[in-house]
């Protein structure tokens, strides 16, 4: 039994979504950037659209272009996880950067830039000059400064150490590319901290940031924590935005069909399915909900696990349709499970329909779905496709859709 993993790819040969060209262009643009000022690039895309894979392929392209470059760029992936507060995040960032510099082959770069970075981060750690530090700590620091006087100022002169670091970076003339991925998976306060890190602490020459995120998630977080327009905040930080190209649904569908075919072929060559009915199930119950490769993998993995046990007694088409709902539209799946009379018919349901005042089922279910936050039109179309009794009630009865199934 083989399941599709959700791991990002790093090579062009693994690309199923046609993102390699965009990734190469992104890598080329980063490598060929010849400005001396720091640069912040934003890579925007929804969850599951392959941002990490694009970054990996872009890094691969940078490494290829720099293969014969004696002063090839230094690339660091910084993961802002498991830190306690903003000051700890800054320390973690500098430590990660120092560790990366230490493993470089360029001894001159390590000596000059590494020393300057250590001095600057040491001064920063001492002063903790980060917005949000408690007033009590600031007062304690002022008291300490009055006691130690010039000696303290000499040791922790932040401006001086930063100036030395900037000059060292300019002289080294070596790109430092810092990738911060999955920003949209952080909490709102952590998202704020990461952007403050980029904005206030690490604005150095020859340093390029690549920040990958879901624009809407980050915008909402910044709006909430800063009480300002999150889009404006993003525009102030990110100088070059790249929107991940929209995924072609047809390519996604092809991948989905290939994976399904592999699953069925691995199980049995005796699986019988109705092509006409399958077309309706796919169009109304699967296609509207599959938007990313992650969606494809989640549905096919779950389907494979279930169908291997039940394929001899369960409709292939219904199992795929129900699995898609369970994975991608769980509220509708729960509604089906909790309303078997409505979807399957049942004696009591039939009795009320024949002898009582028959309600306007379409409006009834439309309102129920709307209250649950489910797209009512999609839901009615989907449930009508797989459950003829429901289709009859909502006046969507169609002989071509008759297919017995149970939730």
Residue pairs with C-beta under 8 A, 6 or more apart in sequence:
1 304
1 305
1 308
3 301
3 304
3 305
4 259
4 296
4 297
4 300
4 301
5 297
6 294
6 297
6 298
8 50
8 52
8 53
8 55
8 56
9 15
9 53
9 56
9 57
10 53
10 56
10 57
10 59
10 60
11 57
11 60
12 20
12 23
12 24
12 57
12 60
15 23
15 53
15 57
16 251
16 255
16 293
17 50
17 53
17 247
17 251
17 252
17 293
18 248
18 251
19 50
19 53
19 54
19 57
19 244
19 245
20 57
22 54
22 244
22 245
23 53
23 54
23 55
23 57
23 58
23 60
23 61
24 57
24 58
24 61
26 43
26 54
26 58
26 61
26 242
27 57
27 58
27 59
27 60
27 61
27 62
27 65
28 61
28 65
30 41
30 58
30 62
30 73
30 177
30 208
30 210
31 61
31 62
31 65
31 66
31 73
31 175
33 39
33 175
33 208
36 170
36 205
36 206
37 205
38 202
38 203
38 204
38 205
38 206
38 207
38 208
38 209
39 207
39 208
39 209
39 239
39 240
40 198
40 208
40 209
40 211
40 237
40 238
40 239
40 240
41 208
41 209
41 210
41 211
41 238
41 239
41 240
41 241
41 242
42 211
42 212
42 213
42 215
42 234
42 238
42 240
42 241
42 242
43 51
43 54
43 55
43 210
43 211
43 212
43 213
43 242
43 244
44 213
44 214
44 215
44 241
44 242
44 243
44 244
45 51
45 54
45 212
45 214
45 243
45 244
46 214
46 216
46 291
46 292
47 184
47 214
47 217
47 292
47 294
48 291
48 292
48 293
48 294
48 295
49 244
49 247
49 292
50 244
50 247
50 292
50 293
51 181
51 212
51 213
51 244
52 181
52 182
52 212
54 244
55 179
55 181
55 210
55 212
58 210
59 75
59 177
59 179
62 73
62 75
62 177
63 72
63 75
66 72
66 73
71 106
71 172
71 173
71 174
73 174
73 175
73 176
73 177
74 100
74 101
74 104
74 174
74 175
74 176
74 177
75 177
75 179
76 96
76 97
76 100
76 176
76 177
76 178
76 179
77 179
77 180
77 181
78 93
78 96
78 97
78 178
78 179
78 180
79 180
79 181
79 182
80 89
80 92
80 93
80 180
80 183
80 186
80 190
80 193
80 194
80 197
81 186
83 89
83 92
83 190
83 193
86 130
86 131
86 132
86 193
86 196
86 197
87 125
87 128
87 130
87 133
89 193
89 194
89 197
90 124
90 125
90 130
90 197
90 201
91 121
91 125
93 197
93 201
93 202
94 117
94 120
94 121
94 124
94 125
95 121
97 117
97 176
97 178
98 114
98 117
98 118
98 121
101 109
101 110
101 113
101 114
101 117
102 110
102 114
104 110
106 174
108 172
109 172
109 174
112 168
112 171
112 172
113 165
113 168
113 169
113 172
113 174
115 168
116 161
116 164
116 165
116 167
116 168
116 169
117 165
119 161
119 164
119 165
120 158
120 161
120 162
120 164
120 165
122 156
122 161
123 155
123 156
123 157
123 158
123 161
124 158
124 201
126 155
126 156
127 141
127 156
127 158
128 137
128 141
129 158
130 196
130 200
130 201
131 196
131 200
144 152
145 152
145 153
165 204
166 204
166 205
169 176
169 204
169 205
169 206
169 207
170 205
170 206
172 206
173 206
174 206
175 206
175 207
175 208
176 204
176 206
176 207
176 208
177 208
177 210
178 202
178 207
178 208
178 209
178 210
179 209
179 210
179 212
180 194
180 198
180 209
180 210
180 211
180 212
181 212
182 212
182 213
183 191
183 194
183 211
183 212
183 213
183 218
184 191
184 213
184 214
184 217
184 218
186 194
187 221
188 221
188 224
188 225
189 225
191 218
191 221
191 222
191 225
192 221
192 222
192 225
192 226
194 211
195 222
195 233
195 237
198 209
198 211
198 237
199 236
199 237
202 209
211 238
215 234
218 230
218 234
219 230
219 231
219 234
220 230
221 230
222 228
222 230
222 233
222 234
223 229
223 230
223 233
226 233
247 291
247 292
247 293
249 287
252 290
252 291
252 292
252 293
252 296
253 287
253 290
255 293
255 296
256 286
256 290
256 296
256 299
256 300
259 296
259 297
259 300
260 300
260 303
260 320
263 300
263 303
263 304
263 307
264 271
264 307
264 316
267 307
267 308
267 311
268 311
268 312
271 311
271 316
272 316
273 315
273 316
273 317
274 317
274 403
276 400
277 317
277 401
277 403
278 316
278 317
280 385
280 400
280 401
281 317
281 318
281 320
281 321
281 385
281 386
282 320
284 378
284 381
284 382
284 384
284 385
285 321
285 324
285 325
285 382
285 385
285 386
286 299
286 320
286 321
286 324
288 375
288 378
288 382
289 295
289 324
289 325
289 328
289 329
290 296
290 299
290 324
290 328
295 327
295 328
298 327
298 328
299 320
299 323
299 324
299 327
299 328
302 323
302 326
302 327
303 319
303 320
303 323
306 319
306 323
307 314
307 316
307 319
310 319
311 319
315 403
315 405
317 403
318 386
318 403
318 405
321 382
321 385
321 386
322 333
322 336
322 386
322 407
325 332
325 333
325 336
325 382
326 333
329 374
329 379
331 372
331 373
331 374
332 369
332 372
332 374
332 379
332 382
332 383
335 368
335 369
335 372
335 374
335 379
336 343
336 383
336 407
337 407
340 346
340 406
340 407
341 348
341 349
342 349
342 365
342 389
342 390
342 393
343 383
343 386
343 387
343 389
343 390
343 407
344 387
344 389
344 406
344 407
345 389
349 389
352 358
353 393
361 393
361 394
361 395
362 380
362 393
362 394
362 395
362 396
365 376
365 379
365 380
365 383
365 390
365 394
366 376
366 377
366 380
367 376
369 375
369 376
369 379
369 380
370 376
380 394
380 396
381 396
383 390
383 391
384 390
384 391
384 394
384 396
384 398
384 401
385 391
385 401
386 403
386 405
387 405
387 407
388 397
388 401
388 402
388 403
388 404
391 397
391 398
391 401
